[in-house]
Amino acid sequence: MAATRRSNSDGPARPRLRDARRRMIEGAIESLRVHGASATSVDRVLADTGAPRGSVYHHFPGGRTQLITDALATAGGSMSEFIEAITRDNDPLVALDMFVALWRQTLIDSDYRAGCPIIAVAVETNDDAPEFAAAAAAIFARWNAALTDLLTRHGLDPARARRMATLTVAAVEGAIALCRVERDVAPLEDTIGELQSHLAAAIGASTD
C-alpha cells in the first residue's frame, strides 16, 4: 500500500522524505549538543522532531549509528566551513573573536544548555560505534588545519602554528564546558583573553 502511494505521488513525496531526513539530522545534532551521544537515540529524535517513524530506516538504514554519524558530518561540515571562511578572510585575532562570538551567543541563546556536538561525541567511549570517534577526530583535524594555515601565513613556523591551533581548539572547547556548568560566559571570556595574549605575542615574536 505504501509503495502504491509513493508511486502515485512521487512529486510531493520526495520533498517530504527529504524534509523528514533533514529534521532528524537537525534533531540529532540538537540532542548531541544538549544531552550527549549516549542519550541520543532514535526514539528521542523522533519525539523531539515529530518525524515519522517509518522514515527512519528509509533514510538511515544503519539506525542510530548512521543517524549520529550523519549528524556529525552535517554539524562538523558546517562548523568547518565557518572556521575555514573566517581564517581565510581575517587575521588570527579577528578570526578568534568571531569563533568565540559564535559560541558566546549559542550559550546565551540556549540558556547554557547547548554545547558542541563534536566534543559531546569525543568525550564518550562509544566502543560499540568507533566510527563516532573517527568522525570527531577528522572534524577536529580539519579545524586544526585551518587554524594552522592561518597562523603559518602570519609568520609562525608550522610546528608552532600547529601547537597554537591545538591549544586554541582545546581551550575554547574546555571553556564551553565550563560555561555550561557555571551558567556564565566568564570562563569563555577569560580563555579568549589569554589566547589573544598568547597569539599576539607569538605573532609579534615571529616578525621581530
Contacts in CASP RR format, 6 or more apart in sequence:
PFRMAT RR
TARGET T0000
AUTHOR 0000-0000-0000
METHOD contacts of the structure
MODEL  1
MAATRRSNSDGPARPRLRDARRRMIEGAIESLRVHGASATSVDRVLADTG
APRGSVYHHFPGGRTQLITDALATAGGSMSEFIEAITRDNDPLVALDMFV
ALWRQTLIDSDYRAGCPIIAVAVETNDDAPEFAAAAAAIFARWNAALTDL
LTRHGLDPARARRMATLTVAAVEGAIALCRVERDVAPLEDTIGELQSHLA
AAIGASTD
5 13 0 8 1.000
6 13 0 8 1.000
17 55 0 8 1.000
17 58 0 8 1.000
17 59 0 8 1.000
20 51 0 8 1.000
20 52 0 8 1.000
20 55 0 8 1.000
20 59 0 8 1.000
21 55 0 8 1.000
21 59 0 8 1.000
21 60 0 8 1.000
23 49 0 8 1.000
23 50 0 8 1.000
23 51 0 8 1.000
24 45 0 8 1.000
24 46 0 8 1.000
24 49 0 8 1.000
24 51 0 8 1.000
24 55 0 8 1.000
24 56 0 8 1.000
24 59 0 8 1.000
24 60 0 8 1.000
24 67 0 8 1.000
25 67 0 8 1.000
25 70 0 8 1.000
25 71 0 8 1.000
25 74 0 8 1.000
26 49 0 8 1.000
27 45 0 8 1.000
27 48 0 8 1.000
27 49 0 8 1.000
27 71 0 8 1.000
28 40 0 8 1.000
28 45 0 8 1.000
28 67 0 8 1.000
28 68 0 8 1.000
28 70 0 8 1.000
28 71 0 8 1.000
29 71 0 8 1.000
29 74 0 8 1.000
29 75 0 8 1.000
29 117 0 8 1.000
30 48 0 8 1.000
30 114 0 8 1.000
31 39 0 8 1.000
31 40 0 8 1.000
31 44 0 8 1.000
31 45 0 8 1.000
31 48 0 8 1.000
32 40 0 8 1.000
32 68 0 8 1.000
32 71 0 8 1.000
32 72 0 8 1.000
32 75 0 8 1.000
32 117 0 8 1.000
32 120 0 8 1.000
32 121 0 8 1.000
33 110 0 8 1.000
33 113 0 8 1.000
33 114 0 8 1.000
33 115 0 8 1.000
33 116 0 8 1.000
33 117 0 8 1.000
33 120 0 8 1.000
34 110 0 8 1.000
34 113 0 8 1.000
34 114 0 8 1.000
34 115 0 8 1.000
35 44 0 8 1.000
36 117 0 8 1.000
36 120 0 8 1.000
36 121 0 8 1.000
36 124 0 8 1.000
37 68 0 8 1.000
37 120 0 8 1.000
37 121 0 8 1.000
37 124 0 8 1.000
37 126 0 8 1.000
37 132 0 8 1.000
38 124 0 8 1.000
40 64 0 8 1.000
40 68 0 8 1.000
41 64 0 8 1.000
42 56 0 8 1.000
42 60 0 8 1.000
42 63 0 8 1.000
42 64 0 8 1.000
42 67 0 8 1.000
45 51 0 8 1.000
45 67 0 8 1.000
46 53 0 8 1.000
46 56 0 8 1.000
56 63 0 8 1.000
56 67 0 8 1.000
57 63 0 8 1.000
60 66 0 8 1.000
60 67 0 8 1.000
60 70 0 8 1.000
65 129 0 8 1.000
65 131 0 8 1.000
65 132 0 8 1.000
68 121 0 8 1.000
68 129 0 8 1.000
68 132 0 8 1.000
69 129 0 8 1.000
69 131 0 8 1.000
69 132 0 8 1.000
69 135 0 8 1.000
71 117 0 8 1.000
72 117 0 8 1.000
72 118 0 8 1.000
72 121 0 8 1.000
72 132 0 8 1.000
72 135 0 8 1.000
72 136 0 8 1.000
72 139 0 8 1.000
73 135 0 8 1.000
75 117 0 8 1.000
75 118 0 8 1.000
76 117 0 8 1.000
76 118 0 8 1.000
76 139 0 8 1.000
76 142 0 8 1.000
77 139 0 8 1.000
77 142 0 8 1.000
79 118 0 8 1.000
79 139 0 8 1.000
79 143 0 8 1.000
80 139 0 8 1.000
80 142 0 8 1.000
80 143 0 8 1.000
80 146 0 8 1.000
82 102 0 8 1.000
83 99 0 8 1.000
83 142 0 8 1.000
83 143 0 8 1.000
83 146 0 8 1.000
83 147 0 8 1.000
84 142 0 8 1.000
84 146 0 8 1.000
86 94 0 8 1.000
86 95 0 8 1.000
86 98 0 8 1.000
86 99 0 8 1.000
87 95 0 8 1.000
87 146 0 8 1.000
87 147 0 8 1.000
87 149 0 8 1.000
87 150 0 8 1.000
88 146 0 8 1.000
88 150 0 8 1.000
90 98 0 8 1.000
91 154 0 8 1.000
92 150 0 8 1.000
92 151 0 8 1.000
92 154 0 8 1.000
92 199 0 8 1.000
92 203 0 8 1.000
93 196 0 8 1.000
93 199 0 8 1.000
93 200 0 8 1.000
95 150 0 8 1.000
96 168 0 8 1.000
96 192 0 8 1.000
96 195 0 8 1.000
96 196 0 8 1.000
96 199 0 8 1.000
97 192 0 8 1.000
99 172 0 8 1.000
100 172 0 8 1.000
100 188 0 8 1.000
100 191 0 8 1.000
100 192 0 8 1.000
103 116 0 8 1.000
103 172 0 8 1.000
103 176 0 8 1.000
103 188 0 8 1.000
104 185 0 8 1.000
104 188 0 8 1.000
106 114 0 8 1.000
106 115 0 8 1.000
107 114 0 8 1.000
107 115 0 8 1.000
107 176 0 8 1.000
107 179 0 8 1.000
107 180 0 8 1.000
107 185 0 8 1.000
107 188 0 8 1.000
108 185 0 8 1.000
111 183 0 8 1.000
112 179 0 8 1.000
112 180 0 8 1.000
112 183 0 8 1.000
112 184 0 8 1.000
113 180 0 8 1.000
115 176 0 8 1.000
115 177 0 8 1.000
115 180 0 8 1.000
116 173 0 8 1.000
116 176 0 8 1.000
118 136 0 8 1.000
118 139 0 8 1.000
118 140 0 8 1.000
119 136 0 8 1.000
119 173 0 8 1.000
119 174 0 8 1.000
119 176 0 8 1.000
119 177 0 8 1.000
121 132 0 8 1.000
121 133 0 8 1.000
121 135 0 8 1.000
121 136 0 8 1.000
122 133 0 8 1.000
122 136 0 8 1.000
122 137 0 8 1.000
122 140 0 8 1.000
124 132 0 8 1.000
126 132 0 8 1.000
126 133 0 8 1.000
140 169 0 8 1.000
143 165 0 8 1.000
143 169 0 8 1.000
144 162 0 8 1.000
144 165 0 8 1.000
144 166 0 8 1.000
144 169 0 8 1.000
145 165 0 8 1.000
147 161 0 8 1.000
147 164 0 8 1.000
147 165 0 8 1.000
147 168 0 8 1.000
147 169 0 8 1.000
148 158 0 8 1.000
148 161 0 8 1.000
148 162 0 8 1.000
148 164 0 8 1.000
148 165 0 8 1.000
149 161 0 8 1.000
150 161 0 8 1.000
151 160 0 8 1.000
151 161 0 8 1.000
151 164 0 8 1.000
151 165 0 8 1.000
151 199 0 8 1.000
151 202 0 8 1.000
151 203 0 8 1.000
152 158 0 8 1.000
152 161 0 8 1.000
154 203 0 8 1.000
154 206 0 8 1.000
155 161 0 8 1.000
155 203 0 8 1.000
155 206 0 8 1.000
155 207 0 8 1.000
156 164 0 8 1.000
156 202 0 8 1.000
156 203 0 8 1.000
156 206 0 8 1.000
157 206 0 8 1.000
160 202 0 8 1.000
160 206 0 8 1.000
164 198 0 8 1.000
164 199 0 8 1.000
164 202 0 8 1.000
167 195 0 8 1.000
167 198 0 8 1.000
168 195 0 8 1.000
168 199 0 8 1.000
171 191 0 8 1.000
171 194 0 8 1.000
171 195 0 8 1.000
172 188 0 8 1.000
172 191 0 8 1.000
172 192 0 8 1.000
172 195 0 8 1.000
174 187 0 8 1.000
174 191 0 8 1.000
175 187 0 8 1.000
175 188 0 8 1.000
175 190 0 8 1.000
175 191 0 8 1.000
175 192 0 8 1.000
176 188 0 8 1.000
178 187 0 8 1.000
178 188 0 8 1.000
179 185 0 8 1.000
179 186 0 8 1.000
179 187 0 8 1.000
179 188 0 8 1.000
END
